[in-house]
Amino acid sequence: MSTPQLDHPTVDAVLATAATLLNMEVVFLGGLTDDTFTFEKVHAKADWPEVEEGASRARTDSFCHRLLAGASSHTSDASHSADYRDAPARADLSIASYVGVPVRASGGEVVATLCGIDRRSIEVSQDAIDVLT
């Protein structure tokens, strides 16, 4: 999966809009290779040192890996979610809420994920997920 051009005003606008829509501490574009997940572009409302542009971890540790493998697109209680409770990123980053959607190129291939995370319990409506998609 290749990450789209990130230094573009449109990308910043999408992240700012998603941050307003979701009211989560952090929204980001995630990039995944066969082995690695990377926070490619981050829009943060709160200080979260482990969540910064360029920070990487094992792909299988990430919520985004699980999303792309068929997990639910959102949770407001990751510690009790069958899809996310045992994800190493949940415990390592103290994630309570997650929402994510795949970002697809014009040919349909996934090139990134657009996600939000928060240490608080945040309910995300289906309408908000539809807008992100």
C-alpha atoms as one frame of an Amber mdcrd trajectory, in Angstrom:
protein
   0.000   0.000   0.000   1.460   3.355  -0.948   0.517   6.531   0.879  -0.861
   9.382  -1.224   0.867  12.763  -1.536   0.601  14.156   1.984   1.979  17.687
   1.693  -1.084  19.069  -0.017  -3.666  21.578   1.241  -6.450  19.098   0.471
  -4.976  16.544   2.885  -4.757  19.172   5.634  -8.362  20.213   4.952  -9.592
  16.619   5.097  -7.835  16.020   8.429  -9.116  19.297   9.919 -12.656  18.498
   8.782 -12.443  14.968  10.178 -11.142  16.336  13.494 -14.120  18.697  13.751
 -16.604  16.005  12.717 -15.282  13.360  15.112 -14.278  15.548  18.090 -11.438
  13.106  18.768  -8.009  13.960  20.139  -6.201  12.780  17.011  -7.079  12.110
  13.403  -4.496  10.713  11.038  -3.646   9.080   7.765  -2.102   5.699   8.390
   0.215   3.965   5.976   0.716   0.227   5.988   3.317  -1.965   4.358   3.330
  -5.747   4.653   5.100  -5.399   8.025   4.692  -1.841   9.299   2.037   0.688
  10.286   3.095   4.373  10.224   1.350   7.558  11.340   1.911   9.318   8.003
   0.029  12.574   8.631  -1.348  13.580  12.050  -3.792  16.295  13.126  -3.824
  16.444  16.932  -5.930  18.484  19.349  -4.057  17.026  22.334  -0.482  16.187
  23.198   0.058  12.480  22.549   3.817  11.932  22.141   3.556   8.345  20.882
   1.229   9.490  18.100   3.255  11.709  15.804   4.089  11.804  12.135   6.600
   9.142  11.239   6.011   6.991  14.329   5.802   3.330  13.308   4.944   0.007
  14.870   4.356  -3.542  13.695   1.434  -3.629  11.249  -0.330  -6.372  13.200
  -0.225  -4.230  16.375  -2.353  -1.517  14.752  -6.096  -0.966  14.727  -5.824
  -0.132  11.015  -4.521  -3.606  10.201  -7.573  -5.081  11.900  -9.894  -2.627
  10.141  -8.554  -3.688   6.738  -8.909  -7.346   7.757 -12.637  -6.857   8.365
 -12.959  -5.468  11.911 -15.637  -2.933  12.802 -14.959   0.581  11.558 -15.446
   2.074  15.021 -15.567   1.485  18.757 -16.092   3.755  21.746 -14.840   1.079
  24.154 -11.806  -0.623  22.635 -10.972  -2.492  25.851 -14.227  -4.453  25.509
 -14.363  -4.703  21.697 -13.862  -8.214  20.335 -12.114  -6.639  17.330  -9.684
  -4.394  19.214  -9.316  -5.384  22.900  -6.183  -7.462  22.340  -4.523  -5.069
  19.872  -1.140  -4.088  21.321  -1.742  -0.476  20.222  -4.816  -0.284  22.478
  -2.838  -0.900  25.650   0.373   0.816  24.510  -1.426   4.044  23.533  -4.380
   3.877  25.977  -6.869   4.054  23.102 -10.506   4.002  24.203 -12.160   5.076
  20.932 -11.295   4.406  17.310 -12.846   5.067  13.941 -11.254   4.230  10.616
 -12.008   3.969   6.930  -9.827   2.833   4.046  -8.602   5.489   1.623  -8.771
   4.177  -1.928  -7.102   5.308  -5.134  -9.190   5.769  -8.265  -8.536   2.124
  -9.179 -10.015   0.923  -5.881  -6.783  -0.158  -4.179  -6.283   0.861  -0.548
  -3.535   3.473  -0.270  -3.985   4.561   3.363  -6.437   4.690   6.241  -8.204
   7.787   7.587  -8.683   7.319  11.315  -9.460   8.964  14.603  -8.402   7.889
  18.094  -9.147   9.169  21.567  -8.357   8.247  25.146 -11.985   9.076  26.053
 -15.124   7.189  25.062 -16.418   8.890  21.910 -19.495   7.631  20.069 -19.235
   7.983  16.287 -22.415   8.035  14.231 -22.891   6.123  11.019 -23.440   9.486
   9.305 -19.939  10.579  10.395 -18.457   7.303   9.084 -20.269   7.843   5.788
 -18.737  11.340   5.504 -15.252   9.962   6.230 -15.726   7.286   3.596
